[in-house]
Amino acid sequence: MVDELNETERDAIRLEVERLRLEHKDLEDAIDALLAVGAVDQLQIQRLKKRKLLLRDRVAFLEDQLTPDIIA
């Protein structure tokens, strides 16, 4: 897959990965803040955690596109 990407596409993927990592970190901070408050909505925290997991999976997928396939 990496061989098929031109430099512009690789740069776009790298930018998307950085944006997703920032959003992931923001969600982590929001979850920590809600838990620190004590009186929290468990459903809201569950939704934030699910979104965080989806972001992590998307980052992993995009990073796999940037990594060359190595045949062992």
Biopython code that builds the backbone (N, CA, C, O; Angstrom):
import numpy as np
from Bio.PDB.StructureBuilder import StructureBuilder

atoms = [
    (1, "MET", "N", (0.820, -1.200, 0.000)),
    (1, "MET", "CA", (0.000, 0.000, 0.000)),
    (1, "MET", "C", (0.860, 1.259, 0.000)),
    (1, "MET", "O", (0.508, 2.239, -0.657)),
    (2, "VAL", "N", (1.966, 1.255, 0.714)),
    (2, "VAL", "CA", (2.819, 2.428, 0.804)),
    (2, "VAL", "C", (3.370, 2.803, -0.558)),
    (2, "VAL", "O", (3.465, 3.988, -0.881)),
    (3, "ASP", "N", (3.732, 1.820, -1.358)),
    (3, "ASP", "CA", (4.286, 2.078, -2.676)),
    (3, "ASP", "C", (3.278, 2.774, -3.577)),
    (3, "ASP", "O", (3.668, 3.470, -4.515)),
    (4, "GLU", "N", (2.016, 2.603, -3.315)),
    (4, "GLU", "CA", (0.971, 3.188, -4.149)),
    (4, "GLU", "C", (0.669, 4.635, -3.766)),
    (4, "GLU", "O", (0.016, 5.343, -4.533)),
    (5, "LEU", "N", (1.125, 5.089, -2.604)),
    (5, "LEU", "CA", (0.847, 6.433, -2.135)),
    (5, "LEU", "C", (1.918, 7.399, -2.617)),
    (5, "LEU", "O", (3.109, 7.091, -2.576)),
    (6, "ASN", "N", (1.484, 8.571, -3.074)),
    (6, "ASN", "CA", (2.476, 9.590, -3.397)),
    (6, "ASN", "C", (2.754, 10.410, -2.136)),
    (6, "ASN", "O", (2.095, 10.225, -1.112)),
    (7, "GLU", "N", (3.704, 11.289, -2.213)),
    (7, "GLU", "CA", (4.136, 12.049, -1.033)),
    (7, "GLU", "C", (3.010, 12.924, -0.470)),
    (7, "GLU", "O", (2.898, 13.077, 0.747)),
    (8, "THR", "N", (2.193, 13.486, -1.326)),
    (8, "THR", "CA", (1.070, 14.320, -0.881)),
    (8, "THR", "C", (0.076, 13.490, -0.070)),
    (8, "THR", "O", (-0.430, 13.942, 0.957)),
    (9, "GLU", "N", (-0.195, 12.281, -0.538)),
    (9, "GLU", "CA", (-1.121, 11.400, 0.184)),
    (9, "GLU", "C", (-0.525, 10.972, 1.527)),
    (9, "GLU", "O", (-1.237, 10.911, 2.530)),
    (10, "ARG", "N", (0.760, 10.680, 1.549)),
    (10, "ARG", "CA", (1.410, 10.322, 2.816)),
    (10, "ARG", "C", (1.353, 11.477, 3.808)),
    (10, "ARG", "O", (1.096, 11.273, 4.995)),
    (11, "ASP", "N", (1.594, 12.693, 3.313)),
    (11, "ASP", "CA", (1.519, 13.864, 4.188)),
    (11, "ASP", "C", (0.112, 14.057, 4.737)),
    (11, "ASP", "O", (-0.063, 14.408, 5.904)),
    (12, "ALA", "N", (-0.891, 13.826, 3.894)),
    (12, "ALA", "CA", (-2.286, 13.957, 4.334)),
    (12, "ALA", "C", (-2.601, 12.935, 5.421)),
    (12, "ALA", "O", (-3.282, 13.245, 6.398)),
    (13, "ILE", "N", (-2.100, 11.716, 5.242)),
    (13, "ILE", "CA", (-2.335, 10.670, 6.245)),
    (13, "ILE", "C", (-1.629, 11.034, 7.550)),
    (13, "ILE", "O", (-2.196, 10.867, 8.630)),
    (14, "ARG", "N", (-0.397, 11.529, 7.453)),
    (14, "ARG", "CA", (0.332, 11.929, 8.670)),
    (14, "ARG", "C", (-0.401, 13.037, 9.420)),
    (14, "ARG", "O", (-0.491, 13.003, 10.647)),
    (15, "LEU", "N", (-0.926, 14.021, 8.682)),
    (15, "LEU", "CA", (-1.691, 15.103, 9.310)),
    (15, "LEU", "C", (-2.948, 14.572, 9.988)),
    (15, "LEU", "O", (-3.293, 14.993, 11.092)),
    (16, "GLU", "N", (-3.625, 13.653, 9.325)),
    (16, "GLU", "CA", (-4.836, 13.044, 9.903)),
    (16, "GLU", "C", (-4.501, 12.264, 11.169)),
    (16, "GLU", "O", (-5.251, 12.315, 12.144)),
    (17, "VAL", "N", (-3.380, 11.542, 11.162)),
    (17, "VAL", "CA", (-2.951, 10.792, 12.344)),
    (17, "VAL", "C", (-2.691, 11.753, 13.503)),
    (17, "VAL", "O", (-3.108, 11.489, 14.630)),
    (18, "GLU", "N", (-2.015, 12.848, 13.237)),
    (18, "GLU", "CA", (-1.737, 13.821, 14.297)),
    (18, "GLU", "C", (-3.025, 14.439, 14.840)),
    (18, "GLU", "O", (-3.159, 14.639, 16.047)),
    (19, "ARG", "N", (-3.976, 14.743, 13.944)),
    (19, "ARG", "CA", (-5.256, 15.301, 14.386)),
    (19, "ARG", "C", (-6.006, 14.309, 15.259)),
    (19, "ARG", "O", (-6.570, 14.681, 16.288)),
    (20, "LEU", "N", (-6.011, 13.047, 14.848)),
    (20, "LEU", "CA", (-6.697, 12.015, 15.614)),
    (20, "LEU", "C", (-6.023, 11.780, 16.966)),
    (20, "LEU", "O", (-6.706, 11.563, 17.968)),
    (21, "ARG", "N", (-4.703, 11.821, 17.002)),
    (21, "ARG", "CA", (-3.988, 11.673, 18.277)),
    (21, "ARG", "C", (-4.325, 12.809, 19.228)),
    (21, "ARG", "O", (-4.495, 12.593, 20.427)),
    (22, "LEU", "N", (-4.422, 14.026, 18.690)),
    (22, "LEU", "CA", (-4.787, 15.171, 19.523)),
    (22, "LEU", "C", (-6.204, 15.005, 20.069)),
    (22, "LEU", "O", (-6.452, 15.264, 21.246)),
    (23, "GLU", "N", (-7.129, 14.575, 19.218)),
    (23, "GLU", "CA", (-8.503, 14.343, 19.677)),
    (23, "GLU", "C", (-8.544, 13.227, 20.723)),
    (23, "GLU", "O", (-9.283, 13.321, 21.703)),
    (24, "HIS", "N", (-7.760, 12.185, 20.519)),
    (24, "HIS", "CA", (-7.670, 11.073, 21.481)),
    (24, "HIS", "C", (-7.189, 11.593, 22.837)),
    (24, "HIS", "O", (-7.744, 11.241, 23.878)),
    (25, "LYS", "N", (-6.158, 12.430, 22.814)),
    (25, "LYS", "CA", (-5.620, 13.005, 24.063)),
    (25, "LYS", "C", (-6.654, 13.900, 24.737)),
    (25, "LYS", "O", (-6.805, 13.869, 25.958)),
    (26, "ASP", "N", (-7.365, 14.696, 23.943)),
    (26, "ASP", "CA", (-8.410, 15.560, 24.490)),
    (26, "ASP", "C", (-9.515, 14.734, 25.155)),
    (26, "ASP", "O", (-10.006, 15.095, 26.225)),
    (27, "LEU", "N", (-9.897, 13.635, 24.522)),
    (27, "LEU", "CA", (-10.914, 12.758, 25.109)),
    (27, "LEU", "C", (-10.411, 12.149, 26.419)),
    (27, "LEU", "O", (-11.150, 12.068, 27.400)),
    (28, "GLU", "N", (-9.152, 11.725, 26.423)),
    (28, "GLU", "CA", (-8.569, 11.166, 27.640)),
    (28, "GLU", "C", (-8.607, 12.191, 28.780)),
    (28, "GLU", "O", (-8.948, 11.855, 29.914)),
    (29, "ASP", "N", (-8.256, 13.433, 28.471)),
    (29, "ASP", "CA", (-8.292, 14.499, 29.473)),
    (29, "ASP", "C", (-9.715, 14.773, 29.955)),
    (29, "ASP", "O", (-9.942, 15.004, 31.143)),
    (30, "ALA", "N", (-10.671, 14.747, 29.027)),
    (30, "ALA", "CA", (-12.070, 14.986, 29.395)),
    (30, "ALA", "C", (-12.591, 13.870, 30.296)),
    (30, "ALA", "O", (-13.291, 14.135, 31.273)),
    (31, "ILE", "N", (-12.255, 12.637, 29.972)),
    (31, "ILE", "CA", (-12.684, 11.501, 30.796)),
    (31, "ILE", "C", (-12.090, 11.608, 32.189)),
    (31, "ILE", "O", (-12.790, 11.412, 33.182)),
    (32, "ASP", "N", (-10.794, 11.920, 32.269)),
    (32, "ASP", "CA", (-10.140, 12.080, 33.565)),
    (32, "ASP", "C", (-10.774, 13.196, 34.380)),
    (32, "ASP", "O", (-10.951, 13.062, 35.591)),
    (33, "ALA", "N", (-11.118, 14.299, 33.719)),
    (33, "ALA", "CA", (-11.739, 15.424, 34.418)),
    (33, "ALA", "C", (-13.124, 15.038, 34.938)),
    (33, "ALA", "O", (-13.481, 15.388, 36.063)),
    (34, "LEU", "N", (-13.894, 14.331, 34.140)),
    (34, "LEU", "CA", (-15.225, 13.903, 34.585)),
    (34, "LEU", "C", (-15.129, 12.940, 35.764)),
    (34, "LEU", "O", (-15.927, 13.009, 36.699)),
    (35, "LEU", "N", (-14.157, 12.050, 35.715)),
    (35, "LEU", "CA", (-13.992, 11.107, 36.816)),
    (35, "LEU", "C", (-13.509, 11.809, 38.083)),
    (35, "LEU", "O", (-13.860, 11.402, 39.191)),
    (36, "ALA", "N", (-12.708, 12.856, 37.927)),
    (36, "ALA", "CA", (-12.208, 13.602, 39.082)),
    (36, "ALA", "C", (-13.320, 14.366, 39.786)),
    (36, "ALA", "O", (-13.265, 14.570, 40.999)),
    (37, "VAL", "N", (-14.327, 14.788, 39.033)),
    (37, "VAL", "CA", (-15.443, 15.536, 39.608)),
    (37, "VAL", "C", (-16.244, 14.649, 40.546)),
    (37, "VAL", "O", (-16.719, 15.107, 41.585)),
    (38, "GLY", "N", (-16.392, 13.417, 40.194)),
    (38, "GLY", "CA", (-17.102, 12.474, 41.062)),
    (38, "GLY", "C", (-18.535, 12.236, 40.651)),
    (38, "GLY", "O", (-18.929, 11.088, 40.445)),
    (39, "ALA", "N", (-19.311, 13.265, 40.527)),
    (39, "ALA", "CA", (-20.709, 13.125, 40.128)),
    (39, "ALA", "C", (-20.760, 13.119, 38.602)),
    (39, "ALA", "O", (-20.901, 14.164, 37.967)),
    (40, "VAL", "N", (-20.645, 11.931, 38.031)),
    (40, "VAL", "CA", (-20.541, 11.852, 36.582)),
    (40, "VAL", "C", (-21.661, 11.000, 36.001)),
    (40, "VAL", "O", (-22.274, 10.176, 36.680)),
    (41, "ASP", "N", (-21.891, 11.228, 34.756)),
    (41, "ASP", "CA", (-22.858, 10.446, 33.994)),
    (41, "ASP", "C", (-22.100, 9.272, 33.369)),
    (41, "ASP", "O", (-21.287, 9.465, 32.465)),
    (42, "GLN", "N", (-22.367, 8.063, 33.850)),
    (42, "GLN", "CA", (-21.644, 6.891, 33.369)),
    (42, "GLN", "C", (-21.862, 6.657, 31.878)),
    (42, "GLN", "O", (-20.954, 6.187, 31.193)),
    (43, "LEU", "N", (-23.032, 6.970, 31.370)),
    (43, "LEU", "CA", (-23.314, 6.802, 29.955)),
    (43, "LEU", "C", (-22.437, 7.745, 29.126)),
    (43, "LEU", "O", (-21.913, 7.356, 28.083)),
    (44, "GLN", "N", (-22.286, 8.960, 29.587)),
    (44, "GLN", "CA", (-21.426, 9.918, 28.892)),
    (44, "GLN", "C", (-19.975, 9.433, 28.873)),
    (44, "GLN", "O", (-19.312, 9.509, 27.839)),
    (45, "ILE", "N", (-19.487, 8.942, 29.992)),
    (45, "ILE", "CA", (-18.115, 8.437, 30.068)),
    (45, "ILE", "C", (-17.953, 7.230, 29.146)),
    (45, "ILE", "O", (-16.937, 7.101, 28.464)),
    (46, "GLN", "N", (-18.945, 6.352, 29.124)),
    (46, "GLN", "CA", (-18.895, 5.172, 28.258)),
    (46, "GLN", "C", (-18.820, 5.588, 26.783)),
    (46, "GLN", "O", (-18.070, 4.996, 26.007)),
    (47, "ARG", "N", (-19.589, 6.594, 26.406)),
    (47, "ARG", "CA", (-19.565, 7.080, 25.022)),
    (47, "ARG", "C", (-18.208, 7.694, 24.673)),
    (47, "ARG", "O", (-17.685, 7.479, 23.580)),
    (48, "LEU", "N", (-17.648, 8.456, 25.603)),
    (48, "LEU", "CA", (-16.334, 9.053, 25.371)),
    (48, "LEU", "C", (-15.255, 7.981, 25.221)),
    (48, "LEU", "O", (-14.374, 8.089, 24.368)),
    (49, "LYS", "N", (-15.335, 6.957, 26.052)),
    (49, "LYS", "CA", (-14.352, 5.865, 25.965)),
    (49, "LYS", "C", (-14.489, 5.113, 24.650)),
    (49, "LYS", "O", (-13.489, 4.714, 24.054)),
    (50, "LYS", "N", (-15.724, 4.919, 24.193)),
    (50, "LYS", "CA", (-15.943, 4.229, 22.925)),
    (50, "LYS", "C", (-15.371, 5.054, 21.775)),
    (50, "LYS", "O", (-14.736, 4.511, 20.872)),
    (51, "ARG", "N", (-15.593, 6.347, 21.810)),
    (51, "ARG", "CA", (-15.043, 7.238, 20.778)),
    (51, "ARG", "C", (-13.513, 7.193, 20.808)),
    (51, "ARG", "O", (-12.862, 7.188, 19.764)),
    (52, "LYS", "N", (-12.956, 7.160, 22.010)),
    (52, "LYS", "CA", (-11.502, 7.093, 22.167)),
    (52, "LYS", "C", (-10.949, 5.807, 21.540)),
    (52, "LYS", "O", (-9.918, 5.842, 20.868)),
    (53, "LEU", "N", (-11.619, 4.691, 21.751)),
    (53, "LEU", "CA", (-11.198, 3.422, 21.155)),
    (53, "LEU", "C", (-11.298, 3.452, 19.623)),
    (53, "LEU", "O", (-10.427, 2.928, 18.929)),
    (54, "LEU", "N", (-12.353, 4.060, 19.110)),
    (54, "LEU", "CA", (-12.497, 4.183, 17.662)),
    (54, "LEU", "C", (-11.370, 5.011, 17.071)),
    (54, "LEU", "O", (-10.853, 4.693, 16.000)),
    (55, "LEU", "N", (-10.991, 6.074, 17.771)),
    (55, "LEU", "CA", (-9.880, 6.906, 17.312)),
    (55, "LEU", "C", (-8.575, 6.120, 17.305)),
    (55, "LEU", "O", (-7.787, 6.222, 16.365)),
    (56, "ARG", "N", (-8.351, 5.343, 18.348)),
    (56, "ARG", "CA", (-7.131, 4.538, 18.431)),
    (56, "ARG", "C", (-7.068, 3.549, 17.269)),
    (56, "ARG", "O", (-6.015, 3.365, 16.659)),
    (57, "ASP", "N", (-8.200, 2.913, 16.968)),
    (57, "ASP", "CA", (-8.244, 1.963, 15.861)),
    (57, "ASP", "C", (-7.988, 2.654, 14.523)),
    (57, "ASP", "O", (-7.292, 2.115, 13.662)),
    (58, "ARG", "N", (-8.547, 3.829, 14.355)),
    (58, "ARG", "CA", (-8.343, 4.584, 13.098)),
    (58, "ARG", "C", (-6.873, 4.993, 12.952)),
    (58, "ARG", "O", (-6.311, 4.905, 11.861)),
    (59, "VAL", "N", (-6.255, 5.436, 14.038)),
    (59, "VAL", "CA", (-4.835, 5.803, 14.005)),
    (59, "VAL", "C", (-4.000, 4.584, 13.611)),
    (59, "VAL", "O", (-3.102, 4.688, 12.776)),
    (60, "ALA", "N", (-4.291, 3.447, 14.203)),
    (60, "ALA", "CA", (-3.547, 2.229, 13.882)),
    (60, "ALA", "C", (-3.708, 1.869, 12.406)),
    (60, "ALA", "O", (-2.736, 1.478, 11.759)),
    (61, "PHE", "N", (-4.910, 1.993, 11.871)),
    (61, "PHE", "CA", (-5.158, 1.696, 10.467)),
    (61, "PHE", "C", (-4.354, 2.622, 9.563)),
    (61, "PHE", "O", (-3.722, 2.171, 8.608)),
    (62, "LEU", "N", (-4.381, 3.915, 9.865)),
    (62, "LEU", "CA", (-3.656, 4.879, 9.038)),
    (62, "LEU", "C", (-2.151, 4.674, 9.127)),
    (62, "LEU", "O", (-1.446, 4.791, 8.124)),
    (63, "GLU", "N", (-1.657, 4.369, 10.317)),
    (63, "GLU", "CA", (-0.227, 4.116, 10.475)),
    (63, "GLU", "C", (0.193, 2.864, 9.701)),
    (63, "GLU", "O", (1.301, 2.807, 9.168)),
    (64, "ASP", "N", (-0.676, 1.880, 9.638)),
    (64, "ASP", "CA", (-0.390, 0.673, 8.855)),
    (64, "ASP", "C", (-0.263, 1.009, 7.369)),
    (64, "ASP", "O", (0.520, 0.383, 6.654)),
    (65, "GLN", "N", (-1.028, 1.993, 6.905)),
    (65, "GLN", "CA", (-0.937, 2.389, 5.510)),
    (65, "GLN", "C", (0.415, 3.039, 5.208)),
    (65, "GLN", "O", (0.915, 2.959, 4.086)),
    (66, "LEU", "N", (0.994, 3.677, 6.213)),
    (66, "LEU", "CA", (2.280, 4.359, 6.014)),
    (66, "LEU", "C", (3.463, 3.421, 6.162)),
    (66, "LEU", "O", (4.563, 3.737, 5.708)),
    (67, "THR", "N", (3.255, 2.273, 6.789)),
    (67, "THR", "CA", (4.337, 1.330, 7.042)),
    (67, "THR", "C", (4.447, 0.345, 5.876)),
    (67, "THR", "O", (3.455, -0.267, 5.479)),
    (68, "PRO", "N", (5.661, 0.195, 5.328)),
    (68, "PRO", "CA", (5.808, -0.738, 4.210)),
    (68, "PRO", "C", (5.595, -2.177, 4.658)),
    (68, "PRO", "O", (5.951, -2.559, 5.773)),
    (69, "ASP", "N", (5.011, -2.963, 3.768)),
    (69, "ASP", "CA", (4.830, -4.384, 4.043)),
    (69, "ASP", "C", (6.183, -5.091, 3.954)),
    (69, "ASP", "O", (6.920, -4.925, 2.982)),
    (70, "ILE", "N", (6.489, -5.863, 4.960)),
    (70, "ILE", "CA", (7.737, -6.623, 4.985)),
    (70, "ILE", "C", (7.377, -8.091, 4.923)),
    (70, "ILE", "O", (6.675, -8.606, 5.794)),
    (71, "ILE", "N", (7.851, -8.753, 3.906)),
    (71, "ILE", "CA", (7.587, -10.185, 3.764)),
    (71, "ILE", "C", (8.682, -10.933, 4.498)),
    (71, "ILE", "O", (9.860, -10.827, 4.157)),
    (72, "ALA", "N", (8.284, -11.689, 5.508)),
    (72, "ALA", "CA", (9.272, -12.405, 6.316)),
    (72, "ALA", "C", (9.457, -13.821, 5.836)),
    (72, "ALA", "O", (10.254, -14.566, 6.406)),
]
sb = StructureBuilder()
sb.init_structure("model")
sb.init_model(0)
sb.init_chain("A")
sb.init_seg("    ")
for serial, (resi, resn, name, xyz) in enumerate(atoms, 1):
    if name == "N":
        sb.init_residue(resn, " ", resi, " ")
    sb.init_atom(name, np.array(xyz, "f"), 0.0, 1.0, " ", f" {name:<3s}", serial, name[0])
structure = sb.get_structure()
